[in-house]
Amino acid sequence: MQIGRKDLFWNYAATSMRILSGVIILPVILRMFPSEEVGIWGIFLSLMGITALLDFGFSNSFSRNITYVYSGAKELKVKGYSVAETSEIDYGLLKSLLLAMKRYYGIMAIVFLIIFLSVSPFYMSSILAQYTGDNQSIWIAWYIFGGVLTYELYTYYYGSILQGRGLVKRNMQILILSLSIRIVATLIFLFVGLGFISLVLGILIGSLIYRALAYYIFYDKKTKANLTVSASNTPWNMIKTLTPNSLKLGLTFLGIFLRTKAIALMAPLYLSLSEFAQYTISKQIVDLIVSLGIAWFFTFYPKLSQYSIRESRNDIKRLYIKGTIILLLTFIVLGTGAILFGDPVLVFIKSKTLLLPGSYLFLMLLFSFLEQNQGIAANIFLAKNEVPFFKSNLISGVLAVLFLFLMLKYTNLGVLSLILSTGLALSLFLNWYWPMAAAKQLNLTVNDYVWVIKEFWEENLKKIKLTIWKR
């Protein structure tokens, strides 16, 4: 499995494309839609978190185990991994894994659709009670969106199989293409007058294109031929093997869902749609900074699993330290830019919705950095097929919802409650414990950081000199 600078370049390119999609579409949304509809769109985006919740950790397990198979593993274990003696791929094991994915996500898609159709009449009726615009267009967009999410959940594993196989560059290339088409389609629908529904139709078209291309790339001629002649176990046997760790990851994602998406779905019941719109836009800016900050680490995440199965401790140290340093620098540079220039840019484009005050935005950035930092640390354990952090994540999610309810119900903090509830819940344990646990697991010292920083500096300085010499 080869993952290098080209994969990193395309990962950053895809992340930049996500930002560009926001730079292009978001100003149009802010100019064309009133704050109420921006707030409603924030609710739509929060709903997308339910698909990740119903994934219940299986996509991560599937992707990691595909990496194990492509690294030469001959069996998959409930906990830990088998050290590979050869790099030969066991296509029977791969076929069993793929069949298990298809079976699991088919069931979850049906579960989501049932929940969505059952809850929607009550939840959206409550939200739209304070909406002064065209309710019918919102309802149509809502149900189309539910159909899109059902399809995306059914095919949720397509990205996982590409990442697990190490096809990072190809995955990012088709992501860029699908995002580009989504942008163009959304803008066309907006300018022909389809209004709010345009946003949902753009997502639908982009999703269809991405999934079709992901399927085509993974199932090349060689893979198809080997899978056809290989015997497989029943999907349920494979799901049974993956279930213990997936359930732990599922509880982890439940905690993440509670402290990110659930609070965002709950807040509009207490706040005005205009207030929630400010939070939504600010959160999107912070999430874009997060995407850039973690892009390097997760580009090389399949390598982390490979290093673990081959017990390459120094390589794991190098990857972890570089990931945390890049995360910190990204937040410092881009976070400062967002605080200083965010509102002036929005005023320049004549946005009807501005960011939250600078102090609020700073807290969002601080808590988001700490959350991502502990997330990188937790992945050191996850790469070894261990999930020791599920209880603490679940507890933090429950605490975040409880803190938010108490703050909204009994204080006048308003939208600040959304920031403080999550930040406080994470800071009680997660934000400090797992970085310390990872440092202990890897036996990290100050010298390790000096070694990695020096190596990184010398490596890039050499390339800069070579580039200048060639010119």
LINNOR-V217301 format. One record per pair of residues at least 6 apart in sequence whose C-alpha atoms are under 7 Angstrom apart, sorted by sequence separation. I is the first residue (numbers start at 1). J is the second residue. D is the distance in whole Angstrom. If there is no record, write none. Layout:
I:J:D / I:J:D
//
This chain:
162:168:7 / 381:387:7 / 407:413:7 / 408:414:6 / 75:82:7 / 128:135:7 / 190:198:6 / 268:276:6 / 307:315:7 / 346:354:6 / 73:82:6 / 162:171:6 / 189:198:5 / 307:316:6 / 408:417:7 / 407:417:6 / 73:84:5 / 343:354:6 / 72:84:5 / 186:198:5 / 304:316:6 / 343:355:6 / 71:84:7 / 186:199:6 / 404:417:6 / 72:86:6 / 404:418:6 / 72:87:4 / 186:201:7 / 71:87:5 / 72:88:5 / 74:90:6 / 186:202:5 / 72:89:5 / 185:202:5 / 404:421:5 / 403:421:5 / 70:89:5 / 183:202:7 / 339:358:6 / 69:89:6 / 182:202:5 / 69:90:7 / 182:203:6 / 400:421:5 / 339:361:7 / 400:422:5 / 182:205:6 / 182:206:5 / 69:94:7 / 181:206:6 / 400:425:5 / 297:323:5 / 399:425:6 / 179:206:6 / 296:323:6 / 178:206:5 / 396:425:5 / 116:146:7 / 335:365:7 / 396:426:6 / 178:209:6 / 178:210:5 / 293:326:6 / 294:327:6 / 293:327:4 / 175:210:6 / 174:210:6 / 113:150:6 / 293:330:5 / 112:150:7 / 293:331:7 / 331:369:7 / 392:430:7 / 174:213:7 / 109:150:5 / 289:331:7 / 171:214:7 / 109:153:5 / 109:154:5 / 289:334:7 / 105:153:6 / 106:154:5 / 105:154:5 / 324:373:6 / 105:155:7 / 158:211:7 / 54:108:6 / 145:200:6 / 159:214:7 / 364:419:6 / 101:157:7 / 141:197:5 / 148:204:6 / 158:214:6 / 162:218:6 / 360:416:7 / 367:423:5 / 374:430:7 / 378:434:6 / 158:215:7 / 374:431:5 / 377:434:6 / 138:196:7 / 377:435:5 / 380:438:7 / 137:196:7 / 141:200:6 / 137:197:7 / 371:431:6 / 374:434:6 / 370:431:6 / 374:435:5 / 377:438:5 / 282:355:5 / 281:355:6 / 282:356:6 / 278:353:6 / 308:383:7 / 277:353:7 / 278:354:6 / 308:384:6 / 278:355:5 / 279:356:6 / 278:356:6 / 305:383:5 / 286:365:6 / 304:383:6 / 305:384:7 / 36:131:7 / 66:161:7 / 70:165:6 / 63:160:5 / 67:164:5 / 51:149:7 / 59:157:6 / 62:160:7 / 63:161:6 / 66:164:5 / 67:165:6 / 66:165:6 / 63:163:7 / 64:164:6 / 59:160:6 / 63:164:4 / 51:153:6 / 317:442:7 / 321:449:7 / 168:299:7 / 95:227:6 / 318:452:6 / 91:226:6 / 92:227:7 / 100:235:4 / 91:227:6 / 96:232:5 / 99:235:6 / 100:236:7 / 166:302:6 / 95:232:6 / 96:233:6 / 256:393:7 / 92:230:5 / 96:234:7 / 100:238:6 / 164:302:6 / 249:387:7 / 252:390:4 / 255:393:5 / 259:397:5 / 263:401:6 / 270:408:7 / 91:230:6 / 92:231:5 / 93:232:7 / 96:235:6 / 100:239:6 / 248:387:6 / 251:390:6 / 255:394:4 / 258:397:5 / 92:232:5 / 254:394:6 / 255:395:7 / 258:398:7 / 275:415:7 / 97:238:6 / 249:390:6 / 252:393:5 / 255:396:6 / 256:397:6 / 259:400:5 / 96:238:7 / 127:269:7 / 245:387:6 / 248:390:5 / 252:394:6 / 255:397:4 / 259:401:6 / 251:394:6 / 255:398:7 / 258:401:6 / 271:414:7 / 11:169:7 / 14:172:6 / 25:183:7 / 10:169:6 / 17:176:6 / 7:168:6 / 11:172:6 / 14:175:7 / 7:169:4 / 10:172:6 / 14:176:5 / 21:183:6 / 3:166:7 / 6:169:7 / 10:173:7 / 78:241:5 / 259:422:6 / 2:166:7 / 77:241:6 / 78:242:6 / 1:166:6 / 78:244:7 / 78:245:7 / 61:242:7 / 61:246:6 / 58:246:5 / 57:246:5 / 56:246:6 / 57:247:7 / 56:247:6 / 57:249:5 / 56:249:6 / 57:250:4 / 56:250:4 / 57:253:7 / 53:250:7 / 56:253:7 / 53:253:6 / 53:254:6 / 53:257:7 / 49:257:7 / 49:261:6 / 46:261:5 / 46:264:6 / 46:265:6 / 43:265:6 / 84:309:7 / 83:309:5 / 83:310:6 / 81:309:7 / 39:273:5 / 39:274:6 / 42:277:7 / 67:302:6 / 71:306:7 / 36:273:5 / 39:276:5 / 35:273:7 / 36:274:5 / 39:277:4 / 42:280:6 / 35:274:5 / 38:277:5 / 39:280:7 / 64:305:7 / 35:277:6 / 19:288:6 / 15:291:6 / 15:292:6 / 12:295:6 / 11:295:7 / 8:296:6 / 11:299:6 / 8:299:6 / 7:299:7 / 3:300:7 / 80:384:6 / 81:385:7 / 80:385:5 / 79:385:6 / 80:386:6 / 79:386:6 / 35:352:7 / 34:352:7 / 35:353:6 / 31:350:6 / 31:351:5 / 30:351:5 / 31:352:6 / 27:349:7 / 30:352:6 / 30:353:6 / 27:351:7
//
